[in-house]
């Protein structure tokens, strides 16, 4: 003998809601993020590394561990570890900066252009970032753009930048192997690229890199 269970429409609706609620409250599998050396990184730093060269094919390796955790292993940022190219620029306030002026200093670069909305949106954050190193003469904050000096001067009157700013810097920027804007780079005291990112979510990581390089002889 078969017993048929019949549900009224209200009862069926309640069962459906219960199923949906269970699906929504069921915990999602844990996720962990590692850099190319296997070090654990934050979700924000994972995004920054993944987007460091957003024109490159994504080579992230995804692995499901025995406990169900999803592990993301990132590719190496190709430019990190490379010697930085020598460059010379003139800032809009008349300073000339070349290899001799930057030797033995940590150099923090920002590549941007006036028509880049993301670049413009980062300016206040970069200003605040630079303030964390106020009074430290061993670090140079330099922004470079291909835009003409007259246009840059007009722009900076409306939206000030605390970085040193070099305009018409196409020749110097072209020495770096990059595509897309913005680009944020840290060069150590020996002239090696140690940090290479596009936009930034992990500001704490950015700061820790600069401070670690300043602490070195």
MIGU-317244 format. One record per residue: residue number from 1; x, z, y of N, C-alpha, C in turn; residue in three letters. Coordinates in pm, whole numbers, plus 50000, padded with zeros to 5 digits. Example, Ala and Ser with C-alpha at 12.3 -4.5 7.8 and 13.67 -1.06 7.14 Angstrom:
<sites>
SITE   k   n.u   n.w   n.v  ca.u  ca.w  ca.v   c.u   c.w   c.v   r
SITE   1 51319 50780 49431 51230 50780 49550 51320 50780 49670 ALA
SITE   2 51285 50708 49775 51367 50714 49894 51290 50787 50003 SER
</sites>
This chain:
<sites>
SITE   k   n.u   n.w   n.v  ca.u  ca.w  ca.v   c.u   c.w   c.v   r
SITE   1 50085 50000 49881 50000 50000 50000 50088 50000 50124 UNK
SITE   2 50061 49909 50216 50138 49902 50339 50067 49980 50448 UNK
SITE   3 50146 50050 50526 50089 50121 50641 50134 50049 50767 UNK
SITE   4 50040 50001 50843 50070 49930 50967 50064 50027 51083 UNK
SITE   5 50169 50030 51159 50172 50116 51278 50134 50031 51397 UNK
SITE   6 50031 50069 51464 49987 49996 51582 50008 50084 51704 UNK
SITE   7 50064 50024 51806 50089 50096 51930 49998 50040 52039 UNK
SITE   8 49946 50129 52115 49870 50085 52232 49967 50029 52333 UNK
SITE   9 49919 49955 52429 50007 49898 52531 50084 50005 52607 UNK
SITE  10 50021 50115 52649 50099 50221 52716 50209 50278 52628 UNK
SITE  11 50180 50297 52499 50281 50352 52409 50397 50254 52391 UNK
SITE  12 50365 50126 52376 50469 50025 52362 50556 50019 52486 UNK
SITE  13 50495 50030 52602 50569 50027 52729 50664 50146 52739 UNK
SITE  14 50616 50264 52693 50701 50383 52696 50820 50368 52602 UNK
SITE  15 50799 50308 52486 50909 50284 52394 51012 50189 52454 UNK
SITE  16 50961 50086 52523 51052 49989 52589 51135 50059 52695 UNK
SITE  17 51070 50142 52778 51143 50214 52883 51247 50307 52824 UNK
SITE  18 51213 50372 52712 51307 50463 52648 51430 50387 52598 UNK
SITE  19 51406 50267 52543 51518 50185 52493 51608 50141 52607 UNK
SITE  20 51546 50101 52720 51625 50058 52836 51705 50174 52892 UNK
SITE  21 51641 50290 52901 51710 50409 52954 51828 50445 52867 UNK
SITE  22 51811 50438 52732 51921 50469 52641 52037 50372 52661 UNK
SITE  23 52002 50244 52677 52108 50142 52696 52183 50166 52825 UNK
SITE  24 52112 50212 52930 52177 50234 53059 52263 50360 53060 UNK
SITE  25 52221 50461 52982 52294 50588 52982 52404 50592 52877 UNK
SITE  26 52404 50499 52786 52509 50495 52684 52643 50471 52752 UNK
SITE  27 52741 50558 52731 52868 50542 52802 52939 50411 52767 UNK
SITE  28 52990 50347 52871 53065 50223 52850 53200 50255 52787 UNK
SITE  29 53257 50162 52711 53389 50187 52652 53492 50216 52761 UNK
SITE  30 53583 50308 52735 53687 50342 52833 53779 50222 52853 UNK
SITE  31 53836 50214 52972 53930 50107 53004 54058 50167 53059 UNK
SITE  32 54171 50114 53019 54299 50155 53074 54375 50030 53118 UNK
SITE  33 54461 50049 53217 54532 49936 53278 54682 49963 53274 UNK
SITE  34 54758 49865 53232 54903 49879 53225 54970 49761 53294 UNK
SITE  35 55088 49788 53353 55164 49679 53412 55244 49609 53302 UNK
SITE  36 55328 49516 53340 55400 49436 53240 55501 49519 53161 UNK
SITE  37 55541 49636 53215 55634 49724 53144 55563 49828 53059 UNK
SITE  38 55430 49825 53061 55354 49920 52980 55317 50048 53053 UNK
SITE  39 55353 50060 53181 55318 50180 53257 55171 50178 53295 UNK
SITE  40 55107 50294 53287 54968 50305 53329 54959 50285 53480 UNK
SITE  41 54860 50209 53524 54836 50189 53667 54689 50213 53695 UNK
SITE  42 54657 50238 53821 54518 50261 53860 54441 50128 53860 UNK
SITE  43 54310 50140 53865 54226 50021 53871 54258 49939 53996 UNK
SITE  44 54280 50008 54110 54312 49938 54234 54445 49863 54223 UNK
SITE  45 54544 49929 54163 54674 49864 54148 54664 49748 54049 UNK
SITE  46 54580 49763 53947 54556 49654 53853 54504 49531 53928 UNK
SITE  47 54409 49552 54017 54353 49441 54095 54461 49379 54184 UNK
SITE  48 54540 49465 54251 54645 49414 54340 54747 49328 54265 UNK
SITE  49 54790 49376 54148 54889 49299 54070 54827 49169 54022 UNK
SITE  50 54704 49177 53975 54638 49058 53921 54621 48950 54028 UNK
SITE  51 54603 48995 54154 54581 48901 54263 54707 48875 54344 UNK
SITE  52 54821 48926 54300 54945 48910 54377 54978 48762 54398 UNK
SITE  53 54955 48684 54294 54971 48538 54302 54841 48476 54251 UNK
SITE  54 54740 48475 54336 54607 48437 54290 54597 48289 54252 UNK
SITE  55 54700 48210 54284 54701 48069 54244 54757 48049 54103 UNK
SITE  56 54817 48156 54044 54871 48144 53909 54759 48160 53805 UNK
SITE  57 54770 48095 53689 54674 48122 53581 54683 48268 53538 UNK
SITE  58 54568 48328 53513 54565 48469 53473 54619 48484 53331 UNK
SITE  59 54721 48567 53313 54780 48588 53181 54762 48731 53132 UNK
SITE  60 54656 48798 53182 54629 48935 53139 54596 48937 52990 UNK
SITE  61 54657 49031 52917 54630 49047 52773 54530 49161 52757 UNK
SITE  62 54420 49135 52689 54316 49237 52666 54315 49273 52517 UNK
SITE  63 54320 49404 52493 54328 49452 52355 54229 49567 52337 UNK
SITE  64 54158 49570 52226 54067 49679 52194 54139 49776 52101 UNK
SITE  65 54156 49900 52145 54226 50000 52065 54134 50058 51959 UNK
SITE  66 54190 50138 51866 54113 50190 51754 53994 50274 51797 UNK
SITE  67 54008 50346 51909 53898 50431 51955 53798 50356 52042 UNK
SITE  68 53814 50224 52052 53721 50144 52130 53763 50122 52273 UNK
SITE  69 53872 50187 52315 53920 50170 52452 53969 50027 52474 UNK
SITE  70 53934 49972 52587 53978 49837 52622 54105 49848 52708 UNK
SITE  71 54214 49792 52660 54342 49799 52730 54374 49664 52793 UNK
SITE  72 54406 49668 52923 54446 49548 52996 54596 49556 53024 UNK
SITE  73 54670 49455 52982 54814 49450 53004 54844 49330 53094 UNK
SITE  74 54903 49359 53209 54925 49256 53311 55055 49180 53292 UNK
SITE  75 55055 49059 53345 55179 48982 53349 55269 49035 53460 UNK
SITE  76 55397 49005 53451 55493 49046 53553 55469 48966 53681 UNK
SITE  77 55485 49033 53796 55482 48962 53923 55616 48890 53936 UNK
SITE  78 55611 48759 53931 55733 48678 53915 55837 48702 54024 UNK
SITE  79 55793 48726 54146 55887 48737 54258 55961 48871 54261 UNK
SITE  80 55906 48973 54198 55969 49105 54202 56097 49105 54119 UNK
SITE  81 56205 49152 54180 56336 49149 54116 56421 49033 54165 UNK
SITE  82 56360 48938 54234 56436 48825 54287 56506 48863 54417 UNK
SITE  83 56623 48806 54447 56684 48828 54578 56599 48761 54686 UNK
SITE  84 56577 48831 54795 56499 48774 54904 56583 48670 54978 UNK
SITE  85 56524 48561 55019 56601 48460 55094 56640 48514 55232 UNK
SITE  86 56755 48472 55279 56797 48510 55415 56713 48432 55516 UNK
SITE  87 56674 48499 55622 56593 48431 55724 56627 48489 55861 UNK
SITE  88 56594 48413 55963 56613 48456 56102 56488 48419 56181 UNK
SITE  89 56442 48512 56263 56323 48488 56345 56343 48547 56484 UNK
SITE  90 56260 48501 56574 56253 48560 56708 56113 48615 56725 UNK
SITE  91 56103 48743 56763 55972 48805 56779 55912 48768 56914 UNK
SITE  92 55782 48788 56929 55714 48751 57053 55760 48835 57172 UNK
SITE  93 55822 48950 57144 55876 49031 57254 56024 49002 57279 UNK
SITE  94 56075 48895 57217 56210 48848 57250 56322 48897 57162 UNK
SITE  95 56294 48976 57059 56400 49023 56970 56438 48914 56870 UNK
SITE  96 56567 48907 56840 56616 48816 56736 56652 48900 56614 UNK
SITE  97 56595 48863 56501 56621 48935 56376 56677 48839 56274 UNK
SITE  98 56792 48875 56219 56856 48794 56116 56913 48882 56008 UNK
SITE  99 56983 48827 55912 57039 48904 55801 57122 49024 55845 UNK
SITE 100 57202 49008 55949 57288 49118 55993 57204 49234 56047 UNK
SITE 101 57092 49203 56113 57007 49308 56170 56928 49383 56062 UNK
SITE 102 56902 49318 55949 56818 49377 55845 56898 49435 55730 UNK
SITE 103 57031 49412 55731 57114 49460 55622 57109 49612 55613 UNK
SITE 104 57088 49665 55493 57085 49810 55471 56952 49875 55509 UNK
SITE 105 56852 49794 55542 56721 49848 55578 56615 49803 55477 UNK
SITE 106 56511 49882 55466 56394 49841 55389 56308 49755 55481 UNK
SITE 107 56272 49637 55435 56195 49544 55519 56056 49526 55458 UNK
SITE 108 55954 49551 55540 55815 49534 55498 55759 49413 55572 UNK
SITE 109 55727 49308 55497 55681 49183 55556 55532 49163 55537 UNK
SITE 110 55472 49098 55635 55332 49055 55624 55325 48910 55671 UNK
SITE 111 55281 48820 55581 55260 48681 55618 55111 48661 55645 UNK
SITE 112 55078 48599 55758 54938 48586 55799 54922 48463 55888 UNK
SITE 113 54798 48433 55925 54774 48336 56031 54642 48368 56097 UNK
SITE 114 54625 48325 56219 54511 48367 56301 54378 48329 56238 UNK
SITE 115 54369 48214 56173 54243 48170 56114 54208 48236 55982 UNK
SITE 116 54289 48327 55933 54267 48395 55804 54187 48523 55827 UNK
SITE 117 54061 48525 55785 53976 48642 55807 54028 48765 55733 UNK
SITE 118 54077 48745 55611 54132 48859 55535 54253 48916 55606 UNK
SITE 119 54339 48829 55658 54458 48873 55731 54418 48957 55852 UNK
SITE 120 54322 48909 55928 54278 48980 56048 54217 49115 56010 UNK
SITE 121 54141 49116 55901 54078 49240 55857 54177 49346 55814 UNK
SITE 122 54296 49304 55770 54398 49399 55725 54476 49460 55840 UNK
SITE 123 54476 49397 55958 54562 49442 56068 54546 49591 56100 UNK
SITE 124 54422 49644 56116 54410 49788 56145 54468 49875 56034 UNK
SITE 125 54450 49834 55908 54505 49912 55797 54657 49908 55796 UNK
SITE 126 54714 49792 55828 54860 49781 55834 54915 49865 55949 UNK
SITE 127 54843 49870 56060 54886 49956 56172 54889 50102 56130 UNK
SITE 128 54783 50145 56059 54779 50284 56012 54889 50310 55910 UNK
SITE 129 54916 50211 55827 55021 50225 55727 55156 50245 55794 UNK
SITE 130 55185 50165 55895 55313 50176 55966 55330 50313 56030 UNK
SITE 131 55222 50372 56078 55231 50504 56144 55284 50611 56050 UNK
SITE 132 55266 50593 55920 55314 50692 55823 55467 50699 55821 UNK
SITE 133 55532 50600 55878 55678 50595 55878 55734 50603 56021 UNK
SITE 134 55655 50657 56111 55697 50668 56251 55828 50745 56262 UNK
SITE 135 55919 50692 56343 56047 50758 56366 56154 50728 56263 UNK
SITE 136 56123 50651 56161 56223 50618 56058 56284 50482 56092 UNK
SITE 137 56409 50483 56133 56476 50360 56174 56530 50278 56057 UNK
SITE 138 56516 50330 55935 56566 50258 55817 56465 50161 55759 UNK
SITE 139 56347 50150 55821 56247 50056 55772 56202 49967 55888 UNK
SITE 140 56189 49839 55859 56146 49740 55959 56015 49678 55912 UNK
SITE 141 55914 49683 55998 55785 49622 55968 55774 49492 56048 UNK
SITE 142 55764 49380 55979 55769 49250 56044 55657 49160 55993 UNK
SITE 143 55577 49108 56085 55472 49012 56051 55514 48873 56096 UNK
SITE 144 55494 48775 56010 55532 48637 56041 55413 48543 56027 UNK
SITE 145 55403 48449 56119 55299 48348 56114 55354 48215 56161 UNK
SITE 146 55290 48109 56115 55327 47975 56161 55261 47941 56295 UNK
SITE 147 55165 48021 56338 55092 47992 56462 55185 47991 56583 UNK
SITE 148 55155 47908 56684 55239 47902 56805 55242 48037 56878 UNK
SITE 149 55354 48062 56944 55372 48190 57010 55264 48218 57115 UNK
SITE 150 55225 48116 57190 55123 48137 57293 54991 48183 57232 UNK
SITE 151 54954 48124 57118 54830 48164 57050 54840 48305 56995 UNK
SITE 152 54956 48339 56941 54976 48472 56885 54971 48578 56996 UNK
SITE 153 55032 48550 57108 55029 48645 57220 54886 48671 57266 UNK
SITE 154 54805 48567 57274 54664 48583 57313 54588 48667 57209 UNK
SITE 155 54614 48636 57082 54546 48709 56975 54582 48857 56978 UNK
SITE 156 54711 48887 56995 54756 49027 56991 54706 49108 57109 UNK
SITE 157 54670 49043 57218 54610 49115 57330 54471 49166 57294 UNK
SITE 158 54403 49091 57209 54268 49131 57167 54274 49223 57045 UNK
SITE 159 54366 49194 56954 54376 49270 56830 54523 49309 56809 UNK
SITE 160 54564 49422 56866 54706 49462 56864 54759 49484 56721 UNK
SITE 161 54886 49456 56706 54957 49480 56580 55078 49566 56609 UNK
SITE 162 55097 49672 56528 55213 49760 56547 55337 49708 56477 UNK
SITE 163 55323 49605 56397 55440 49540 56337 55514 49462 56447 UNK
SITE 164 55641 49434 56424 55708 49331 56502 55644 49199 56461 UNK
SITE 165 55622 49110 56555 55552 48985 56524 55636 48864 56560 UNK
SITE 166 55657 48778 56462 55731 48654 56483 55635 48537 56468 UNK
SITE 167 55627 48454 56572 55541 48336 56569 55624 48212 56540 UNK
SITE 168 55556 48102 56512 55624 47974 56483 55734 47994 56379 UNK
SITE 169 55705 48074 56276 55806 48113 56177 55794 48033 56047 UNK
SITE 170 55745 47911 56056 55724 47830 55936 55851 47813 55854 UNK
SITE 171 55964 47788 55919 56088 47763 55846 56132 47885 55766 UNK
SITE 172 56118 48004 55825 56157 48126 55754 56061 48158 55641 UNK
SITE 173 55931 48141 55665 55831 48170 55563 55844 48075 55444 UNK
SITE 174 55880 47950 55472 55891 47850 55366 56002 47882 55266 UNK
SITE 175 56092 47972 55301 56199 48010 55209 56149 48099 55097 UNK
SITE 176 56031 48158 55116 55974 48247 55014 55882 48168 54922 UNK
SITE 177 55887 48194 54790 55804 48119 54695 55661 48172 54692 UNK
SITE 178 55580 48135 54788 55444 48188 54792 55344 48079 54829 UNK
SITE 179 55219 48107 54790 55105 48026 54833 54991 48121 54865 UNK
SITE 180 54915 48089 54968 54799 48171 55002 54832 48287 55093 UNK
SITE 181 54735 48325 55173 54750 48435 55268 54638 48537 55245 UNK
SITE 182 54665 48664 55281 54791 48718 55332 54891 48740 55219 UNK
SITE 183 55013 48778 55255 55114 48819 55159 55183 48942 55216 UNK
SITE 184 55202 49044 55133 55269 49168 55174 55386 49194 55080 UNK
SITE 185 55504 49207 55136 55628 49208 55059 55716 49325 55105 UNK
SITE 186 55784 49388 55010 55885 49489 55044 56019 49443 54988 UNK
SITE 187 56119 49444 55075 56256 49408 55037 56341 49534 55046 UNK
SITE 188 56417 49563 54941 56496 49686 54941 56624 49671 55024 UNK
SITE 189 56702 49778 55031 56821 49781 55116 56929 49684 55070 UNK
SITE 190 56922 49644 54944 57019 49548 54890 56969 49403 54900 UNK
SITE 191 56851 49385 54959 56800 49250 54978 56722 49195 54860 UNK
SITE 192 56667 49283 54775 56589 49239 54659 56441 49264 54684 UNK
SITE 193 56357 49172 54638 56212 49190 54649 56166 49291 54544 UNK
SITE 194 56104 49400 54589 56060 49505 54497 55908 49520 54494 UNK
SITE 195 55839 49454 54586 55692 49466 54592 55640 49335 54649 UNK
SITE 196 55539 49279 54579 55485 49148 54619 55336 49150 54591 UNK
SITE 197 55256 49154 54697 55112 49158 54683 55045 49065 54784 UNK
SITE 198 54919 49039 54760 54838 48963 54857 54760 49065 54939 UNK
SITE 199 54629 49075 54922 54556 49183 54986 54586 49313 54911 UNK
SITE 200 54553 49427 54971 54594 49556 54915 54473 49648 54901 UNK
SITE 201 54456 49703 54780 54358 49808 54755 54428 49941 54728 UNK
SITE 202 54544 49935 54661 54618 50057 54625 54721 50090 54734 UNK
SITE 203 54673 50145 54845 54763 50176 54956 54862 50286 54921 UNK
SITE 204 54821 50377 54833 54912 50482 54790 55033 50426 54716 UNK
SITE 205 55011 50324 54634 55120 50259 54563 55213 50189 54661 UNK
SITE 206 55156 50119 54758 55233 50051 54862 55325 50152 54932 UNK
SITE 207 55270 50265 54970 55349 50369 55039 55457 50424 54948 UNK
SITE 208 55423 50449 54821 55521 50509 54730 55641 50417 54709 UNK
SITE 209 55617 50286 54708 55727 50190 54692 55821 50198 54813 UNK
SITE 210 55765 50197 54933 55848 50201 55054 55927 50332 55059 UNK
SITE 211 55861 50443 55029 55930 50575 55034 56040 50584 54928 UNK
SITE 212 56013 50529 54810 56115 50533 54704 56237 50452 54745 UNK
SITE 213 56218 50339 54810 56331 50257 54852 56406 50323 54967 UNK
SITE 214 56336 50390 55055 56402 50459 55166 56488 50574 55114 UNK
SITE 215 56447 50634 55004 56521 50749 54949 56651 50708 54880 UNK
SITE 216 56665 50579 54851 56786 50532 54783 56899 50509 54883 UNK
SITE 217 57022 50523 54834 57138 50497 54921 57160 50347 54941 UNK
</sites>
